[in-house]
Amino acid sequence: METLKENIIQTAGNQFQQMGIRNVSIDDVCAELRISKKTFYQYFSKKEDLVDAVIEHKRALSQAKLQKNIKDKNAIEIFVYMIKELKKSAECTPVLFWHDVEKFYPALFQKHNQIKQDNVRNIFENNIKQGIAEGYYRENLDIELLSFFHTVQIRNTFEMMMQMQLKFSLKRITDFFIDMIIRLVANEKGLKYIEENLTDKK
């Protein structure tokens, strides 16, 4: 039974990404899977619940990928990886999908936007703590304030700069952001590691 629910979520997610949420009906999802609407409603009471599940599914996949790829990496390597993933996400984000979420399901948009911000802040806080423990980051950092600053930077400055890609390439923006933040938190040992391992590899 759970397999069918997962199939509904995956099928709807693919359709939403290709055509936008507004242009995909419950009938379309059922037709693709060859199931009845009665069967569909056993899992989702309304379309909004399906949209919510699709977003949750995408986040779970993203989190699983993150945990797999940061395993055994030090704090600096993890930070660089996370910013690169944000860059890829910006390049691959289905604009029509999120436009429809914001327009037709504003409560869902606010909910998941807040979850995203909280996740970014928590990941960055953990990264700072790891970097301090490893001896790569300065010990006197205000972790809470710095993580808040980082989240605001991601949400505002970074995203605004990405909208100006005609003037600044996404790679240039990403490299600048990595360089600015990592040098803010790194100590002498961290800076040495950056120069020896990452300067020409960002």
C-alpha positions, 0 to 999 in steps of 0.5 A: 500500500505504501508503495502505491502512495510513493508512486502517487507522490513521485508521479505527481512530482514529475508532472508538477515539475514539467507542467506546473501544479495548476495544470495537473489535476488529480484526474491526470495523476490517476490516469497516469497511474491507472488508478481510480480517484477513490483509490487516490483519496485513500491516501490524500484528502485533497490536492494540497495534501499531495503537493505537501507530500511532494515537497516533503519527498523532495526534501527527504531525497535532498537530505539523504543525498547531503548526509551521504556526500558529507560523510567523513568530510571536514567542516571546510569541505562540507561548507564548500559542498553545501554552497555548491549544492545551493548553486545546483539547486538554483540552476535546477529549481522548477520555477513554475512549480514554486510559482504555483505553490506560492500563488495557490498554496501560500500557507504551504509555501510559507511552511516549507520556506521556513523549514528550508531556512531552519535547515540551512541555519541548523546545518550551518550551526553544526558546521561551525561547531565541527570546524571549531572542534577540528581546529579549522574555525576560530573559537571565539565565533558567535555561533548563533548570530553567525548562523542567522547571518548566514541564513539571511545571506542565503535568503537575500544577498545570495538569491538576489545576486543569482537573479542578476546572472546576466551581469554575474555568472552563477559560478562567480557568485558561488565562488565569491560567497564561499570565499567570503564566508569561509575566510570569515570563520576560518583561523590560521590553520583553516586558511592554510588548509584552504590555500593548500587544498581548495584555492584552485578547486572551488 
